[in-house]
Amino acid sequence: MFAQINELIKVIDDAVWGLPLICLIMVTGILLTVRLGGVQVRHLGKAFKFMFQDEEDGHGEVTSFGALCTALSATIGTGNIAGVATAIAAGGPGALFWMVVAAFFGMATKYSEGLLAIKYRTIDQDGHVLGGPFYYIENGMGKKWKWLAKIFAFFGAGVGLFGIGTFTQVNSIASAVKNFFDPDMAHTVTVLGNDYSIATVIAGILLTVFVGLVVIGGIKRISKVSEVVVPFMAVLYVVLCLIIVFTNIKAVPGAFAEIISSAFNGSALAGGVMGSMIVAMQKGVARGIFSNESGLGSAPIAAAAARTKDPVRQGLVSMTGTFIDTIVICTMTGLSIVIAGSWLDPKLEGVAITMDAFQKGLPFPGFVATFSLMLCLVFFAFTTILGWDYYGERCVEYLFNRNKAVVKGYRWLYILAVFIGPYMTVAAVWNIADIFNALMAFPNLIALLALSGMVVKETKEFHAKHKGSY
């Protein structure tokens, strides 16, 4: 019976993450790019300038940079390391090309999400900021659409608690630590009838303590930790990838040629030309969306807390998140894998492909390369746990009319989920989380399309008002 239930969940997962959702996200990004006149090209420099330029008289709980780092903490995760490898293994190097294409149009989507998050947020008497897709659905589209906002909040809370925020990330950390410190399971303990490495148990306990210490402090503490950890981990990872690129510089032109040709001609591993091109496109676009979350509606929850009075400014800052996550970090991962040829080994899958690329490409002993990737994976997954706790809490807050007791209860459940995460092995948990993540997107995309006229209006007014001043 459990096997049949798992199979049914997998069928539902494949359906909701199939072509309809992928096409809807891509069409939304293309439409917004056209209507906004290529905002991601014309104003990217300005966006990076605003990222570090805090508004002194702005309203909010954290700086624009802090809000961006909180959003990045949730989006930069194991998908940037294992997800890219999975896409290339399934669709060939061309999947990386389509991943970048999806991210390019996703920047316009993320811009619109950030803008609407500020435009329609509410700030209560205590200065507590309330914002995100549920508020721009209710306040922008009207009270009659509140049911749609509730659907988004329900699935958002589920994603945080049941998978993407907890189990998948905790499991990734525990596995990475075990594979490095105790790959042969030489030191084990029995937990609930199963044997686990002592490294797994210690990692789980330490992670629970660190997560608890951060999330109990709320958005301000999550933001402060993210402002330190996110730039550190992103720079460390990109530097390691750049070392691979520069020490194998002669292979770079060939790698780019293979990525581009494979995007249109397909990969020999994936079958015929048209079929393999479609596989490359589907895998690349899906993994790109999953990595940077453009269109899913999660990032605007963090963007709403930014200390700013101008929606366009925060929209531009939010847009840089997709650029950093996919166009920079995912491209670095993909390029390293293609240079090393690790994706060609059928015995490797997921993070093992990236691990192989690091061991082959870095001019360090294998021990150092393995430790470096483990460190990056741990940091990436840890910050994702922090970011998704904040998202989940805001969703619960909206669902239960700001009931503080319920929000605190959710927070403690979240910490409990982190504690039991290393021992969760049921595949259905990941698939259920995946389904919830996809179902978040539909209400958000409906709102983005419905409010696209407001996004265009706000953008034109801002640039007309500040023409020549930035």
Residue pairs with C-beta under 8 A, 6 or more apart in sequence:
5 428
6 426
6 427
6 428
6 431
9 428
9 431
9 432
9 435
10 427
10 431
12 431
12 435
13 431
13 434
13 435
13 438
16 435
16 438
16 439
17 286
17 434
17 438
19 282
21 438
21 441
21 442
22 282
22 285
22 286
22 289
24 441
24 442
24 445
25 102
25 106
25 109
25 289
25 294
25 295
25 441
25 445
26 102
26 105
26 285
28 109
28 295
28 445
28 448
28 449
29 102
29 105
29 106
29 107
29 108
29 109
29 294
29 295
30 105
31 449
31 452
32 105
32 108
32 109
32 111
32 112
32 448
32 452
32 455
33 39
33 40
33 104
33 105
33 108
35 452
35 455
35 456
36 108
36 111
36 112
36 455
36 456
36 459
39 107
39 108
39 111
39 316
39 319
39 459
40 104
40 107
40 108
40 111
40 319
40 323
43 316
44 319
44 320
44 323
46 316
46 470
47 316
47 317
47 319
47 320
48 320
49 470
50 64
50 313
50 316
50 317
51 64
51 65
51 68
51 317
51 320
52 65
53 64
54 63
54 64
54 65
54 307
55 64
55 307
55 308
55 309
55 310
55 313
57 309
58 306
58 307
58 308
58 309
58 310
59 123
59 129
59 307
59 308
59 309
60 67
60 123
60 129
60 305
60 306
60 307
60 308
61 127
61 128
61 129
61 219
61 220
61 223
61 305
61 307
62 70
62 219
62 220
62 223
62 305
62 306
62 307
63 223
63 227
63 306
63 307
64 306
64 307
64 308
64 313
64 314
64 317
65 227
65 317
66 223
66 224
66 226
66 227
66 306
67 223
67 302
67 303
67 304
67 305
67 306
67 314
67 317
68 302
68 303
68 306
68 317
68 318
68 320
68 321
69 223
69 226
69 227
69 230
69 231
70 219
70 222
70 223
70 226
70 302
70 305
70 386
70 387
70 390
71 298
71 299
71 302
71 303
71 318
71 321
71 387
72 226
72 230
72 234
72 321
72 324
72 325
72 383
72 387
73 222
73 226
73 229
73 230
73 383
73 384
73 386
73 387
74 165
74 293
74 298
74 299
74 302
74 383
74 384
74 386
74 387
74 388
74 390
74 391
75 291
75 292
75 293
75 298
75 299
75 321
75 325
75 384
75 387
76 230
76 233
76 234
76 324
76 325
76 329
76 380
76 383
76 384
77 169
77 291
77 380
77 381
77 383
77 384
78 168
78 169
78 172
78 351
78 377
78 380
78 381
78 384
79 287
79 290
79 291
80 237
80 291
80 325
80 329
80 330
80 333
80 380
81 333
81 351
81 354
81 373
81 376
81 377
81 380
82 172
82 350
82 351
82 354
83 287
83 290
83 291
83 330
84 96
84 99
84 287
84 291
84 330
84 333
84 334
84 337
84 354
85 333
85 337
85 342
85 343
85 349
85 350
85 351
85 352
85 353
85 354
86 283
86 287
86 349
86 350
86 353
87 95
87 96
87 99
87 283
87 284
87 286
87 287
88 95
88 96
88 334
88 337
88 338
88 343
88 353
89 343
89 348
89 349
89 353
90 270
90 279
90 283
91 98
91 267
91 270
91 276
91 279
91 280
91 281
91 282
91 283
91 284
92 262
92 266
92 267
92 269
92 270
92 276
92 279
92 280
92 343
93 255
93 258
93 259
93 262
93 263
93 267
93 334
93 338
93 343
94 259
94 260
94 261
94 262
94 263
94 264
94 265
94 266
94 267
94 277
94 280
94 281
94 284
95 263
95 280
95 281
95 283
95 284
95 287
95 334
96 259
96 284
96 330
96 331
96 334
96 335
96 338
97 259
97 260
97 262
97 263
97 280
97 284
98 263
98 280
98 281
98 283
98 284
98 285
98 288
99 284
99 285
99 287
99 288
99 291
99 326
99 330
99 334
100 288
100 326
100 327
100 330
100 331
101 284
101 285
101 288
102 284
102 285
102 288
102 289
102 294
102 326
103 288
103 292
103 294
103 322
103 323
103 325
103 326
103 327
103 330
104 327
106 288
106 289
106 292
106 294
106 295
106 322
106 326
107 294
107 319
107 322
107 323
108 319
109 294
109 295
109 322
109 448
110 292
110 294
110 299
110 318
110 319
110 321
110 322
111 315
111 316
111 318
111 319
111 455
112 315
112 448
112 451
112 452
112 455
113 133
113 294
113 295
113 297
113 299
113 300
113 303
113 315
113 318
113 444
113 448
114 299
114 300
114 303
114 311
114 314
114 315
114 316
114 317
114 318
114 319
115 311
115 312
115 314
115 315
115 318
115 455
115 458
115 459
116 136
116 140
116 300
116 311
116 447
116 448
116 451
116 454
116 455
117 131
117 132
117 135
117 136
117 300
117 301
117 303
117 304
117 311
117 314
117 318
118 131
118 303
118 304
118 306
118 308
118 310
118 311
118 314
118 315
119 136
119 140
119 311
119 454
119 458
120 131
120 135
120 136
120 138
120 139
120 140
121 129
121 130
121 131
121 132
121 135
121 304
122 129
122 130
122 131
122 135
122 139
123 129
123 130
124 130
124 402
129 304
129 305
130 304
130 394
130 397
130 398
130 402
131 300
131 301
131 303
131 304
131 305
132 297
132 300
132 301
132 304
132 394
132 395
132 398
133 149
133 152
133 297
133 300
133 301
133 443
133 444
133 447
134 149
134 150
134 152
134 153
134 395
134 398
135 149
135 304
135 398
136 300
136 447
136 451
137 145
137 146
137 148
137 149
137 152
137 443
137 447
138 145
138 146
138 149
140 447
140 450
140 451
140 454
141 148
141 447
141 450
141 451
145 447
148 443
148 446
148 447
149 398
149 443
150 398
150 399
151 439
151 443
152 297
152 395
152 440
152 443
152 444
153 395
153 396
153 398
153 399
154 395
154 399
155 436
155 437
155 439
155 440
156 297
156 298
156 301
156 391
156 392
156 394
156 395
156 436
156 440
157 392
157 395
157 396
157 399
157 410
158 432
158 433
158 436
159 165
159 298
159 388
159 391
159 392
159 433
159 436
159 437
159 440
160 166
160 388
160 389
160 391
160 392
160 393
160 395
160 414
161 392
161 410
161 413
161 414
161 417
162 417
162 429
162 432
162 433
162 436
163 429
163 430
163 432
163 433
163 434
163 436
163 437
164 384
164 388
164 433
164 434
164 436
164 437
165 384
165 385
165 387
165 388
165 389
165 391
165 392
165 414
166 385
166 388
166 414
166 417
166 418
166 421
167 417
167 421
167 424
167 429
167 430
167 433
168 430
168 433
169 381
169 382
169 384
169 385
169 388
169 421
170 204
170 207
170 381
170 385
170 417
170 418
170 421
170 422
170 424
171 421
171 422
171 424
172 351
172 377
172 381
173 203
173 207
173 377
173 378
173 381
173 382
173 422
174 200
174 203
174 204
174 207
174 421
174 422
175 200
176 351
176 374
176 377
176 378
176 381
177 199
177 200
177 202
177 203
177 374
177 378
178 185
178 197
178 199
178 200
178 203
179 374
180 199
180 370
180 371
180 374
181 197
181 199
182 197
182 198
182 199
182 200
185 195
185 197
187 197
187 198
187 199
188 195
188 196
188 197
188 198
189 195
189 196
189 198
189 201
190 196
191 201
191 423
192 423
194 423
196 422
196 423
200 422
201 422
203 422
204 418
204 419
204 421
204 422
204 423
205 419
207 382
207 385
207 418
207 421
208 415
208 418
208 419
210 382
211 382
211 385
211 386
211 389
211 415
211 418
212 415
212 418
214 221
214 222
214 225
214 386
215 221
215 222
215 386
215 389
215 390
215 411
215 414
215 415
216 411
219 305
219 390
222 386
222 387
222 389
222 390
223 305
225 383
225 386
226 383
226 386
226 387
229 379
229 382
229 383
230 383
232 379
233 376
233 379
233 380
233 383
234 324
234 328
234 329
236 372
236 375
236 376
236 379
237 329
237 332
237 376
237 380
238 328
238 329
238 332
240 358
240 362
240 372
240 373
240 376
241 332
241 333
241 335
241 336
242 332
243 361
243 362
243 363
244 335
244 336
244 339
244 340
244 357
244 358
244 361
244 362
245 252
245 332
245 335
245 336
245 339
247 361
247 362
247 363
248 339
248 340
248 361
251 339
252 335
252 339
255 335
255 338
255 339
256 335
258 338
259 334
259 335
259 338
262 280
263 277
263 280
263 281
263 284
264 277
265 273
265 277
266 272
266 273
266 274
266 275
266 276
266 277
266 279
266 280
267 276
267 279
267 280
268 276
269 276
269 344
270 276
270 279
270 280
271 279
288 326
288 330
289 295
289 296
290 437
291 325
291 326
291 330
292 321
292 322
292 325
292 326
293 299
294 322
295 441
295 444
295 445
295 448
296 437
296 440
296 441
296 444
297 440
297 441
297 443
297 444
298 388
298 391
298 440
299 318
299 321
300 318
301 390
301 391
301 394
301 395
302 387
302 390
302 391
303 314
303 317
303 318
306 314
306 317
308 314
310 462
311 458
311 462
312 458
312 459
312 462
312 463
313 462
315 455
315 459
333 354
336 354
336 357
336 358
336 361
337 343
337 353
337 354
337 357
339 357
339 361
340 356
340 357
340 360
340 361
341 360
342 348
342 353
342 354
342 356
342 357
342 360
343 353
345 353
345 356
348 356
351 373
351 377
354 373
355 369
355 370
355 373
358 369
358 370
358 372
358 373
359 366
359 369
359 370
362 368
362 369
362 372
364 372
385 418
389 411
389 414
392 410
392 414
393 407
393 410
393 411
393 414
396 406
396 407
396 410
397 403
397 407
400 406
400 407
448 455
